[in-house]
Amino acid sequence: MNRYTSYQRLGIALFILSLFGFMLTRPAMSAEELLSTLQVTGQGSQKIPTTLTQIELGVEITGKTAIEVQQQIAQRTSAIVDFLNSRNVEQLQTTGVQLQPTYDYSNNQSNLSGYIGTNTVSFRLKTDLVGDILDQTVQAGATRINRVSFTATDAAIAAAQQESLRKATLDAQALANTVLETLNLTPKEIVNIQINQASIPQPMFIQADLANKASAEAITPIIGGEQTVDASVTLQISY
């Protein structure tokens, strides 16, 4: 009975030793497998047309009294807003209101000469309608055009983000295949994927001198352009 118990104990001890040995060798195998990977980053981009235009324009008035300036600004701004509402522009909002005194400087003295006031609004509409809208807002009373920028629709940007990510993934796969084939290695599986979110393109702005020119001329041709959505994807591939 004691001899049988000793054999049992010996068997258990051998099993524990073999299990311990397996545990010691397993991390080394994992480290080796980890070293046998290739990491590549692919790039993708997608161009989309800018079909929407964001405009900031307004009224600037100078006068002898603050009340006079404020009344003229209110009248002209109301006419501009009424016109823009009749054309169903998007995101119409006031972006700035200012009223400040002006001074004449002579003989080392400053004398109040009057007041200058501004009121600006911004709105968005389809690019193919911009030229006509700008001309008519000037006729309605606008005296300055501060900013004109172009952008694509939210849906177009979202679709371009998906496409740029797809292109980036294909580019990463192609890079990995080229490297491994050159080294006579065989790709096995993708062990890690890192998606770098596709960038949201910034609006394209018209130069200031062109915007000022647009406010002074009767014919205002406005032509949009293209935006580019960029993305990158990183793949880690075992071989």
Buried (B, 14 or more C-beta within 10 A) or exposed (E): EEEEEEEEEEEEEEEEEEEEEEEEEEEEEEEEEEEEBBEBBBBBBBBBEBBBBBBBBBBBBEBEEBEBBBBBBBEBBEBBBEBBEEBEBEEBEEBEBEBEEEEEEEEEEEEEEBBBBBBBBBBBBBBEEBBEBBBBBBEBBBBBBBBBBBBBBEEBBBBBBEBBBBBBBEBBBEBBEEBBEEEEEEBEEBEEEEEBEBBBBEBBEBEEEEBEEBBEEEEBEBEBEEBEBBBBBBBBBBB
